[in-house]
Each structure stands twice: as structure tokens, then as C-alpha cells.
Amino acid sequence: SSGINAEYGNTMIYPVILRDKFRLLLATTLQEDGAPDDGSYTASLEGTRADTFEYVMYGRIYRIEGDDFADSNAILSAYISYGGLLMRLKGAANNLHGMEVGQTVYLLMKKLAF
């Protein structure tokens, strides 16, 4: 467990039901080597992190709130907008380290087969 709770809901486009297992990755770039990208996504791009995932969204952090940003045990919430679909990540400050208001974030998902 990562210690982060996510509230997200676009199950009409990418259905996820209780007990489904999936891999979720949040990244600031789609480049495999971690190099910054220009913030645009074209489905025809090859050789990116998106190649191994079934669902990709592009968003922006619009708010971060919490008790004490300097305290690594503090609980923070980061709010991300994916074109109007909103997501809240809530967890320990050390798990949300590096997130900043205005930062772009890709959400990548893939269901796991067991």
C-alpha cells in the first residue's frame, strides 16, 4: 500500500469495479527516460510510457492543501483537473513530495490479470 487515497471517477470510459486490480502511474512526462516533454500528447507517438497502459489522461495540479507542508508526517491533498474530471490525492507529505500547483500530471492505468 502506498498510503495514498485517490478519489477518481470516470468509470464510463474506463470501467473499474470493486476488486479489480490495476496499475496506476502518475508521471510528469511520458518519456521513458524521464526527460521533460512539451506537454502535448498524440496517440500516434511511439516509445513512450503510454505504450504499456490502456488508459492515459493529461491534467494539471490546481490546489494543494494540508496541515503543515514542512512536516513529512503531515497529511496533504493534491487536487488535479483532467479537463474537468477532478481527482484528489490524499496522503503523507513525503508521498506527495515534489507536487506543485500548476504542474502537469499524466495518469496512466492498466488492469492486471490474475
C-alpha positions as semicolon CSV with decimal commas, in nm:
position;residue;x (nm);y (nm);z (nm)
1;S;0,000;0,000;0,000
2;S;0,132;0,342;-0,095
3;G;-0,050;0,531;0,179
4;I;-0,231;0,749;-0,075
5;N;-0,607;0,762;-0,119
6;A;-0,740;0,866;-0,458
7;E;-1,090;0,976;-0,542
8;Y;-1,143;0,944;-0,913
9;G;-1,447;0,865;-1,119
10;N;-1,465;0,814;-1,493
11;T;-1,585;0,455;-1,495
12;M;-1,796;0,502;-1,807
13;I;-1,486;0,544;-2,025
14;Y;-1,259;0,308;-1,832
15;P;-1,472;0,072;-1,620
16;V;-1,321;-0,032;-1,288
17;I;-1,522;-0,235;-1,040
18;L;-1,465;-0,339;-0,681
19;R;-1,183;-0,594;-0,651
20;D;-1,035;-0,510;-0,992
21;K;-0,659;-0,495;-0,971
22;F;-0,484;-0,232;-1,173
23;R;-0,158;-0,046;-1,206
24;L;-0,178;0,332;-1,177
25;L;0,113;0,559;-1,256
26;L;0,131;0,935;-1,209
27;A;0,406;1,094;-1,413
28;T;0,514;1,442;-1,518
29;T;0,631;1,314;-1,857
30;L;0,552;1,028;-2,094
31;Q;0,917;0,991;-2,190
32;E;1,064;0,660;-2,070
33;D;1,389;0,828;-1,971
34;G;1,207;1,089;-1,760
35;A;1,305;1,375;-1,991
36;P;1,056;1,664;-1,987
37;D;0,809;1,673;-2,274
38;D;0,629;1,966;-2,431
39;G;0,302;1,888;-2,250
40;S;0,119;1,762;-2,556
41;Y;0,007;1,410;-2,636
42;T;-0,059;1,249;-2,972
43;A;-0,192;0,894;-2,979
44;S;0,043;0,812;-3,266
45;L;0,353;0,872;-3,051
46;E;0,554;0,555;-3,000
47;G;0,819;0,466;-2,749
48;T;0,653;0,637;-2,451
49;R;0,523;0,518;-2,114
50;A;0,173;0,528;-2,265
51;D;0,255;0,225;-2,485
52;T;0,217;-0,019;-2,195
53;F;-0,101;0,130;-2,048
54;E;-0,466;0,109;-2,157
55;Y;-0,584;0,450;-2,034
56;V;-0,399;0,783;-2,027
57;M;-0,514;1,126;-1,909
58;Y;-0,333;1,460;-1,901
59;G;-0,405;1,709;-1,623
60;R;-0,280;1,990;-1,407
61;I;-0,245;2,030;-1,029
62;Y;-0,465;2,323;-0,931
63;R;-0,456;2,310;-0,550
64;I;-0,256;2,158;-0,267
65;E;-0,378;2,181;0,089
66;G;-0,287;2,030;0,422
67;D;-0,171;2,078;0,777
68;D;0,198;2,161;0,751
69;F;0,395;2,132;0,429
70;A;0,727;2,115;0,616
71;D;0,623;1,820;0,835
72;S;0,684;1,489;0,650
73;N;0,414;1,322;0,866
74;A;0,152;1,581;0,770
75;I;-0,145;1,477;0,560
76;L;-0,174;1,667;0,232
77;S;-0,429;1,669;-0,050
78;A;-0,332;1,742;-0,410
79;Y;-0,615;1,830;-0,648
80;I;-0,571;1,756;-1,019
81;S;-0,803;1,853;-1,303
82;Y;-0,810;1,630;-1,610
83;G;-1,012;1,856;-1,839
84;G;-1,283;1,899;-1,577
85;L;-1,264;1,546;-1,435
86;L;-1,129;1,610;-1,087
87;M;-0,902;1,390;-0,877
88;R;-0,793;1,430;-0,516
89;L;-0,484;1,251;-0,388
90;K;-0,458;1,243;-0,011
91;G;-0,161;1,110;0,179
92;A;0,153;1,174;0,380
93;A;0,356;1,475;0,269
94;N;0,657;1,253;0,193
95;N;0,443;1,053;-0,057
96;L;0,328;1,371;-0,233
97;H;0,673;1,533;-0,230
98;G;0,753;1,729;-0,545
99;M;0,394;1,808;-0,642
100;E;0,338;2,176;-0,713
101;V;0,041;2,389;-0,816
102;G;0,048;2,436;-1,193
103;Q;0,245;2,118;-1,255
104;T;0,121;1,890;-1,534
105;V;0,047;1,527;-1,447
106;Y;-0,026;1,225;-1,663
107;L;-0,241;0,948;-1,515
108;L;-0,180;0,608;-1,673
109;M;-0,384;0,296;-1,590
110;K;-0,377;-0,070;-1,686
111;K;-0,586;-0,354;-1,547
112;L;-0,392;-0,651;-1,418
113;A;-0,494;-1,007;-1,494
114;F;-0,485;-1,259;-1,209
